[in-house]
Amino acid sequence: MKKSLLVSMSVLSASAMTMTVMAGSAFASTKHSSSVTTINWAASPISNVGIRKALIQLFEKTHPNIQVKLTSQPTNTDTNRASLATEISGGSATPDVFMGDVVWPGQFASAGLALPLNNYFSKSYFNSFAPGLVQGATYKGKVYGAPFFMDAGFLYYRKDLLAKAHLPVPKTWEQLANDSKVLLKNHLVKYGFVWEGASYEGLTCNWMEYLTDAGGQVFNAAGKPVMNSPAAVKALTFMRSLITSGVSPKSVTTFQEPQAMNVFNAGDAAFLRNWDYAWSNSQTKGTSVVGKVGVVPMPTFAGKKGPGYGNIGGWNLYINPHSKHIQADVTFIKWMTSVQAQTVLASKYSEIPTNNQVQHDPKIKKLNPVLAIVGSEHLVPRPAQSPNYPKVSSAIYQNVNAALSGQVSVQTALNNANSQLSSASSSSSL
Ligand code: GLC
């Protein structure tokens, strides 16, 4: 018998005397009795530490009439998006609610893959979020996602290693490379710096940080692609040099978040670029780096006034337009964005809360070093407004990855990216 069924049965046991008759028959369908509704929530793992199940348990405790069945989605946001888009465009009524990336509203809204939320949530509900987040989830005047948690890129470092070698915490990219070289030369660590260099969405996030810091853009104010600028050359040349100089392992060109995280947690890297949740993840019992990790805003290029730029990531909660349980979906989403759920996300999992009240609570800021520095970093979004964003992003990450792995020169990669960006942006308005 499935675990979800057992859980449902135990919750029902007090009220449903007919349970034994129903068990094994239609009992596993979405409506168990007039009083209990089961909704399906599709969500990727977020971090490795069981956030989703902990939140579901808390929700079910306070809402005994709604059961939530979790469908685990892939950690790669692109694969996750593709599987949900296929399912929902095929008319499937499940999942009812899905956790979707902040860069999805353009595509999902324009293709009818997410329900506009304005009819189900009040204006004051949307005002409870930190500024900018609802705007990011809006497409043509309607809100499609409730901001669930915010991500930003940070630099994690090994306090113990830097102290041993009397090295400063890097404020510039050049210093980070230099610190790494010293640590490697002295055989204090296996790798200098690990990050997300694989050919996927996460590389677009990393790229935005270097590019913006070098003074470049993907599109200029007129919407024209400008990714072959001198600033872009500087950014990509530096990223490639991390690999050719041995600061980052060659395999970094295949790393997504989990691989970079694992290397760092195993004690094999001095520096890690990752999202806010990497703090709690690295401090989970059993990693090799508990008590040895520090976190700072991203570095900047030498000669610039820091700090550098952290990309804005994060995830929203969306409703499948074919869901048969919209009221229950709304209740679930309201709870997941409530002060209670957001406090759990922040305090146990170092996720940046989207709820404005929680995000600015001085007690929350004191909980861990990531939340303490959230306001001190420069943030940069991805150019994600277009329904065609998946093409825009793949023009970026495929070409950046080709240069990182040495298949093409920096200049060729950027020229290719620029012409692909032109066709991606001309096939739909940006
Ligand atoms: C994180 C971010 C998300 C981003 C993804 C890339 O999950 O929250 O916005 O697209 O990483 O891998």
Boltz pocket constraint, residues with backbone or C-beta under 6 A from the ligand:
constraints:
  - pocket:
      binder: B
      contacts: [[A, 75], [A, 77], [A, 101], [A, 102], [A, 103], [A, 151], [A, 201], [A, 202], [A, 203], [A, 205], [A, 257], [A, 275], [A, 312], [A, 313], [A, 314], [A, 315]]
      max_distance: 6.0
